Amino acid sequence: MASPAAGGEPSRSAIVADTTSGHHLLTIHGYSCTNVPTGQKISSAPFQVGGHRWRIDYYPNGTNSGIADYVSLSLVLAEDATAAVKAKHSFCFAGEQEQRQEAARRLKSAPVVTYSSRGCCFFNRYSTFITRKDLLKSENLKNDSFTVRCDIVVVHGYRAQEAFVPVPACDLGTDLGKLLETEKGADVVFEVDGETVAAHRCVLAARSSVFAAELFGPMKEGKADGCGIVRVEDMEAEVFKALLRFAYTGTLPETMLKEEEDVTCQHLLVAADRFDMGRLKLMCEEKLRGYIDVGTVAIILTLAEQHRCEALKKACFDFLANPTNLRAAMSNDGLRHLSASCPCLLAELMAMSLEH
């Protein structure tokens, strides 16, 4: 390539790694029951990232006596590969934005490792993830369960590129979030629990069939009062604001769901079902799975039945399949109230208790 003229802009080129990235979430349910001897592993089901099958080996008491106080994790190539696979990975607890940012930092500094069907060819192939003592004190251990996020980047090869134009990540959610915050161009006002919230009809209609019907369909005349304010009944203002935030950005506010998270998730699940926002409903289901215990299982089970949350309902029944949990829950007022609110659920519970 010709040299640039004196004082001119230099030509550019780049060497680019062709990569595919992805992540896998592994939940350890009943951590206290996974007390296998040091060096013994429990393997996850295989999963796909970057065109290859992987699994995670979980060592509750370390891989050897030198690290027996640690919970260790290992990423393993779970296929008969004809050639070695180059990849890098990192483990962290799955959680909110701060932990996802930590995962990105760890992955960026992780070494590229060569894998074969017999394991990792270079470097230690296991991670001393956390000491058992620290895990027991960690807020990431809830109801004897925790979830690990494994981020993986598979390197397919390298190529020379004569010129490049850096393209930033999509910031549509950020921009729409600012639009909601500034209320610029807002053309609808909601009154919720004594508060008013301004929003944009087109955004809401694009995100929810219920909003579309209320704001543009035949229902619109009956929803607004003489001043054009749409009244939302039977919902807390903070829950509705979180619903709108999700409609604009696809995320929940970082300041939300910190205190009384389980109760907030219950209300938000009801709101998501009411406004036909399926992804938000599934996110609430997943969060509520982590809050199932003797004191909450009745209300969560009732909620799952009333709002057609089959995965959440199954998680409640899995919890109650343990005879100890079932006996403790049956002595709780919540389950006794099922006879009035959801008699069909009570019948299922009675059938299950007879089976055990």
C-alpha positions in Angstrom: 0.0 0.0 0.0 1.3 3.4 -0.9 2.7 5.7 1.8 0.7 8.7 2.7 1.7 12.1 1.3 3.6 14.4 3.7 1.1 15.9 6.1 -1.8 13.8 4.9 -3.9 11.3 6.7 -2.2 7.8 7.2 -3.7 4.8 5.6 -5.2 2.2 8.0 -5.4 -1.5 8.3 -6.3 -4.0 11.0 -6.0 -7.6 12.1 -9.4 -8.8 13.2 -10.3 -11.9 15.3 -13.4 -13.5 14.0 -15.3 -14.4 17.2 -18.7 -15.5 18.4 -19.7 -14.8 22.0 -22.5 -16.0 24.2 -23.2 -16.9 27.8 -24.8 -19.7 29.8 -26.5 -19.5 33.2 -26.1 -22.5 35.5 -28.2 -22.6 38.6 -27.2 -24.8 41.6 -30.4 -25.7 43.4 -30.0 -27.2 46.9 -26.3 -26.2 47.3 -26.1 -27.7 50.8 -27.0 -31.1 49.3 -24.1 -31.1 46.7 -21.5 -32.1 49.2 -19.5 -34.6 47.1 -15.9 -35.4 48.0 -13.0 -33.2 46.9 -12.1 -33.9 43.3 -15.5 -35.2 42.3 -17.6 -33.1 39.9 -21.2 -32.6 39.0 -21.6 -31.8 35.3 -24.2 -29.5 33.7 -26.3 -30.4 30.7 -24.5 -29.6 27.4 -25.2 -26.2 25.8 -24.3 -24.5 22.6 -22.1 -21.4 22.2 -20.2 -20.4 19.1 -21.1 -23.5 17.1 -19.7 -25.8 19.7 -21.1 -27.9 22.5 -19.9 -27.2 26.1 -20.6 -28.2 29.6 -19.7 -26.8 33.0 -18.1 -29.1 35.6 -19.0 -28.1 39.2 -16.7 -29.1 42.0 -18.4 -28.3 45.3 -15.3 -29.1 47.3 -12.5 -28.1 44.9 -10.6 -30.2 42.4 -7.9 -31.3 44.8 -6.9 -31.2 48.5 -5.0 -27.9 48.0 -8.2 -26.0 47.2 -10.7 -28.1 49.1 -12.1 -25.0 50.7 -13.2 -23.6 47.3 -16.1 -24.1 45.0 -14.4 -24.8 41.6 -15.8 -24.5 38.1 -14.5 -25.8 34.8 -15.6 -25.1 31.2 -15.2 -28.3 29.1 -15.6 -29.0 25.4 -18.4 -31.5 25.3 -18.0 -32.8 21.7 -15.6 -34.9 19.7 -14.0 -32.0 17.9 -11.9 -32.8 14.8 -9.7 -29.9 15.6 -8.8 -27.9 18.6 -11.1 -25.0 19.6 -9.7 -21.7 20.7 -11.8 -19.8 23.2 -11.8 -17.8 26.4 -14.2 -17.6 29.2 -15.0 -16.2 32.6 -17.3 -17.1 35.5 -19.2 -14.8 37.8 -22.5 -14.7 39.7 -25.5 -13.9 37.6 -27.2 -10.8 38.7 -27.8 -7.1 38.1 -25.9 -4.7 35.9 -22.9 -4.3 38.3 -22.2 -8.0 38.1 -22.7 -8.1 34.3 -20.1 -5.3 34.0 -17.7 -7.3 36.2 -18.2 -10.3 33.9 -17.3 -8.2 30.9 -14.1 -7.0 32.6 -13.1 -10.5 33.6 -13.8 -11.8 30.1 -11.7 -9.0 28.5 -8.6 -10.0 30.5 -9.1 -13.7 30.3 -6.5 -15.7 28.2 -7.4 -17.5 25.0 -7.2 -21.2 25.7 -7.0 -24.1 23.4 -9.6 -26.8 24.0 -9.8 -30.4 22.7 -12.3 -33.1 23.4 -10.0 -34.3 26.1 -10.0 -31.0 27.9 -8.1 -27.8 28.0 -4.6 -28.0 26.5 -3.0 -25.0 28.2 -3.5 -23.3 31.5 -5.4 -24.6 34.5 -8.8 -25.7 33.2 -10.6 -25.0 36.5 -11.5 -21.9 38.4 -11.3 -21.5 42.2 -14.6 -19.6 42.0 -15.3 -18.7 45.6 -14.5 -20.2 49.1 -17.4 -22.1 50.6 -17.2 -19.8 53.6 -17.6 -16.7 51.5 -20.4 -18.3 49.5 -22.4 -19.0 52.6 -22.2 -15.3 53.6 -22.9 -14.1 50.0 -26.1 -12.4 49.1 -25.9 -14.4 45.8 -26.9 -17.5 47.8 -30.7 -17.4 48.2 -32.9 -20.2 49.4 -29.9 -22.6 49.2 -29.4 -21.8 45.5 -27.1 -19.6 43.4 -26.7 -19.0 39.7 -23.4 -18.8 37.9 -22.9 -16.9 34.6 -20.3 -18.3 32.2 -19.3 -15.9 29.4 -17.6 -17.5 26.4 -15.8 -16.1 23.4 -15.0 -18.6 20.6 -12.2 -17.6 18.3 -12.7 -18.9 14.8 -9.7 -17.4 13.2 -8.0 -14.1 12.2 -8.1 -11.9 9.1 -6.5 -8.8 7.8 -8.8 -5.8 7.2 -7.6 -2.9 5.1 -9.9 -0.3 6.7 -12.5 -0.2 9.4 -15.2 2.0 10.7 -15.9 1.4 14.4 -19.6 1.0 15.1 -20.8 1.6 18.6 -23.3 -0.7 20.3 -27.0 0.1 19.8 -28.1 2.8 22.2 -31.8 2.9 21.2 -32.8 1.8 24.7 -30.7 4.6 26.3 -32.2 7.2 23.9 -35.8 6.1 24.5 -35.1 6.1 28.3 -34.1 9.7 28.1 -37.2 10.5 26.1 -39.3 9.0 28.9 -37.4 10.9 31.5 -37.5 14.3 29.8 -41.1 13.8 28.6 -40.2 15.6 25.4 -43.0 15.2 22.8 -45.2 13.3 25.3 -48.8 13.1 24.1 -50.5 11.1 26.8 -50.8 11.5 30.5 -51.7 8.6 32.9 -53.0 9.1 36.4 -51.9 6.2 38.7 -52.4 6.1 42.4 -52.7 9.9 42.7 -49.6 10.6 40.5 -49.5 11.7 36.9 -47.0 10.2 34.4 -46.4 11.5 30.8 -45.5 9.1 28.0 -45.7 8.7 24.2 -48.6 6.8 22.6 -46.7 5.4 19.7 -43.9 3.9 21.8 -46.4 2.2 24.2 -48.6 1.0 21.3 -45.6 -0.6 19.6 -44.7 -2.5 22.8 -48.1 -3.6 24.1 -51.2 -4.7 22.3 -53.2 -3.6 25.3 -51.7 -0.1 25.2 -52.4 -0.1 21.4 -56.1 -0.9 22.0 -56.5 1.6 24.8 -54.7 4.5 23.1 -55.6 4.0 19.4 -58.4 1.4 19.3 -62.1 1.5 20.2 -61.3 1.4 23.9 -59.6 4.8 23.9 -62.7 6.9 24.4 -63.7 5.1 27.5 -60.3 5.2 29.1 -59.6 9.0 29.2 -61.5 11.6 31.2 -62.6 15.0 29.8 -59.0 16.4 30.3 -57.5 13.6 28.2 -55.9 11.9 31.2 -55.9 8.1 31.1 -56.7 6.7 34.6 -55.0 3.4 35.6 -56.9 1.7 38.4 -55.6 -0.9 40.9 -51.9 -0.3 40.5 -49.2 1.4 42.5 -47.4 4.4 40.8 -43.9 2.9 41.2 -45.0 -0.4 39.6 -46.5 1.5 36.6 -43.4 3.6 36.2 -41.3 0.4 36.1 -43.6 -1.0 33.5 -43.2 2.1 31.4 -39.4 2.0 31.9 -39.3 -1.5 30.6 -41.6 -0.6 27.6 -39.0 2.1 26.6 -35.7 0.4 27.4 -36.3 -3.3 27.8 -34.8 -3.0 31.3 -35.9 -2.3 34.8 -34.6 0.7 36.7 -31.4 0.0 38.6 -32.8 1.5 41.7 -35.8 -0.7 41.7 -36.3 -4.2 43.2 -33.8 -3.7 45.9 -36.0 -3.7 49.0 -39.0 -6.0 49.2 -38.0 -7.4 45.8 -40.3 -10.3 46.0 -43.4 -8.2 46.6 -42.5 -5.7 43.9 -42.0 -8.6 41.5 -45.4 -10.0 42.3 -47.1 -6.6 41.5 -45.0 -6.2 38.4 -45.8 -9.7 37.1 -49.5 -8.8 37.5 -49.0 -5.6 35.6 -47.0 -7.3 32.8 -49.8 -9.8 32.4 -52.4 -7.1 32.4 -50.6 -5.1 29.6 -49.5 -8.2 27.6 -45.8 -7.7 28.1 -44.5 -11.2 27.8 -40.8 -10.8 28.3 -41.3 -8.7 31.4 -43.6 -11.3 32.8 -41.0 -14.0 32.3 -38.4 -11.9 34.0 -40.6 -11.5 37.0 -41.3 -15.3 37.0 -37.5 -16.0 37.0 -36.9 -13.6 39.9 -39.8 -15.0 41.9 -38.4 -18.6 41.6 -35.6 -17.5 43.8 -38.0 -16.4 46.6 -40.0 -19.6 47.0 -39.9 -20.7 50.6 -42.3 -21.9 53.2 -43.6 -18.5 53.9 -44.1 -17.3 50.3 -44.9 -20.5 48.3 -48.7 -20.1 48.8 -49.0 -16.6 47.4 -46.5 -17.3 44.6 -48.3 -20.5 43.7 -51.6 -18.6 43.6 -50.1 -15.9 41.5 -48.7 -18.4 39.1 -52.1 -20.1 38.7 -54.0 -16.9 38.2 -51.7 -15.5 35.6 -50.8 -18.7 33.7 -47.1 -18.9 34.8 -46.5 -22.6 34.2 -42.8 -22.5 34.9 -43.3 -20.7 38.2 -46.1 -23.0 39.1 -43.8 -26.0 38.5 -41.1 -24.5 40.6 -43.6 -24.2 43.5 -44.7 -27.8 43.2 -41.0 -28.9 43.0 -40.4 -27.1 46.3 -43.5 -28.7 47.8 -42.5 -32.1 46.6 -40.1 -32.2 49.5 -42.3 -33.7 52.4 -40.6 -31.5 55.0 -41.4 -28.4 53.0 -45.0 -29.6 52.3 -45.7 -30.3 56.0 -44.4 -26.9 57.0 -46.3 -25.1 54.3 -49.6 -26.9 55.1 -49.4 -25.6 58.6 -49.1 -22.1 57.2 -52.3 -19.9 56.8 -51.4 -19.2 53.2 -52.0 -22.7 51.9 -55.2 -23.1 53.9 -56.6 -20.0 52.1 -56.1 -21.9 48.8 -59.3 -23.8 49.5 -61.2 -20.5 48.9 -59.1 -18.8 46.3 -57.9 -21.7 44.1 -59.6 -25.0 45.1 -58.1 -26.7 42.1 -54.6 -26.0 43.4 -55.5 -27.4 46.8 -56.7 -30.6 45.1 -53.4 -30.9 43.2 -51.5 -30.4 46.5 -53.5 -33.0 48.3 -52.9 -35.5 45.4 -49.2 -34.8 45.6 -49.1 -35.2 49.4 -50.7 -38.6 49.0 -48.1 -39.7 46.5 -45.4 -38.8 49.0 
